[in-house]
Amino acid sequence: MKRIRFMSGAVVASACIVIAASFALNAASAPSDHDGGTVTVDMNSPPNSLDPSIGYTVQASEADWIVYTPLLTYAHKNGTAGTQLIPGVATALPVVTDGGRTYTLTLRKGLKYSNGAPVVASDVKFAIQRALHLNWGAGAFLQPIVGATAYQSGKASSVTGITANDTTGKITFHLTNPVGAFANVLAFPATAPIPSNTPMSTQVTNLPPGVGAYVIKNVVPNVSFQLVKNPAFAAMRLPGIPVGHLDQINVNIVSNNLSEAEAVLNNQADAFDVADPLPATLLGQIQSKASDRFARETVSSISFFFLNQRYPPFNNILARKAAGYAVDRGALARLSGGVTVPNCHFLPVGIAGHTNAPCAFPSQNVAKAKALLRQAHLVGSPITVYGMNKSPQKEQMQYYANQLQTVGFKVSLKLLNPAIYWSTIGNAKTKPSTGYAGQFLDFPNPSDFFILLDAASIHAVNSNNFGNVDNPHIQAMLKKLEVVPATKVQTVARQWAALDAYQAKNALEITWGSGTLVKFLSNRIDFKSAVFHPCIFDDWSTWELTS
């Protein structure tokens, strides 16, 4: 899942679906009179990792998507057109047999990594095994592959459900059960081929070579990195995948989103990080001075508070409900500076199963929250609230901590550097009581959000199930619903909605908002041709200079 990778242009209202089609060379791949040049992207938060086997946030995905091309990928288009799944390094979309349990693809011939080494089919198997070994954040999506769980737990030396023939290029995936969105899983950069001699440890500065339009170079952790055009990529002629117009993309991690926005407004930097909230104090200036290079983009997203159910007090449903009644969603949304709207449903707008049903905690009720804590004999229970030490999350978490203190918890607030936030709360040794979390879609399917409440997402490190939710009913329903093909997901939308209502009733987490993103570029970049992708967001491979 893409995290912060969280959360007005194209509205995504359909799934990133598998569509069989014939793909000609995309116009974005064609040479332009404005090819070449260098741009600067400012980010307020660094990628969680640029290593494709670990990268998972917005900032990681935007870079890795155009460096590591998987078997399948998405069309480089705006809006719903970008939800189409197309072949990447595979010759075609998968052949699905055995009632949805077997996926067969063939690797294109003549592929080479950015270092010139040939790509072979077994490199795909290696990449998936490496992602499992390193506890990639969305590893739960890989576990239906036969042997994946045994491999990840150290009980097997390889994932037996993947066979790869380096001579023919044939790659076959055998699943333990049908998985409706499995083709989408094969579009994650974490499943893209990388050389089999890549170390089985997270690489920080010496990243593995990939098959893509760009190469990541000169990584200074939490400070900067560069994407340099891969001159060998164009000759491979992957249909529908841009070869890139720019020669180089310089990415800098800046200290705050105000200076970040001012730099773009004044054309001193070329792009504002889509995952950052736009400072409300600059919105008027941007709309008056830069309206032709600014747009709001609506995507399916949620912001929520996780509640760690492995430890007291949130292993008690009354304590979790007390936390739910403690907050005012409207107040939290206002603290976002206008980029978040109140929401209480875990499945957001644009996702099958989203409803407008009443909230489980319809409004703030401090008196009821206090009564629930007294009933549970948990008044004064110590908890630690985790959040990011940047606006507006900082202010939102201060509000949340104050409200929990008001209703009777004994609260400690820990605000962390964004660079270490996700790895900290995803580490079992941290034992966070509660804190800030959220999700942008990887592909608009209910399973992409419920992975956050899936017991299979609980890991010692890099866990995505921050609340350690292991609920038998949730697990039983996921097993039933996740086999439904993406093309038929609307037929079970009511069941997904019922599951959302169930988790809300049991206060397994507290959803409080959904948001919008911004496409905000300098006047050096052709705004109209720059794609804002519904799953990846800023598509740097489509950017070109105006002159």
Secondary structure, 3 states (H helix, E strand, C coil): CECCCCCCCCECCCCCCECCCCCCCCHHHCCCCCCCCEEEEEECCCCCCCCCCCCCCHHHHHHHCCCCCCCEEECCCCHHHHHCEEECCECCCCEEEHHHCEEEEEECCCCECCCCCECCCHHHHHHHHHHHHCCCCCHHHCCCECCHHHHHCCCCCCCCCEEECCCCCEEEEEECCCCCCHHHHCCCHHHCCCCCCCCCCCCCCCCCCCCCCEEEEEEECCCEEEEEECCCCHHHCCCCCCCCCCCEEEEEECCCHHHHHHHHHCCCCCEECCCCCCCHHHHHHHHHHCHHHEEEEECCEEEEEEECCCCCCCCCHHHHHHHHHHCCHHHHHHCCCCCEEECCCCCCCCCCCCCCCCCCCCCCCHHHHHHHHHHCCCCCCEEEEEEECCCCHHHHHHHHHHHHHHHCCEEEEEEECHHHHHHHHCCCCCCCCEEEEEEECCCCCHHHHHHHHCHHHCCCCCCCCCCCCCCHHHHHHHHHHCCCCHHHHHHHHHHHHHHHHHHHHCCCEEEEEEEEEEEEECCCECCCCCCEECCCEECHHHCCECC
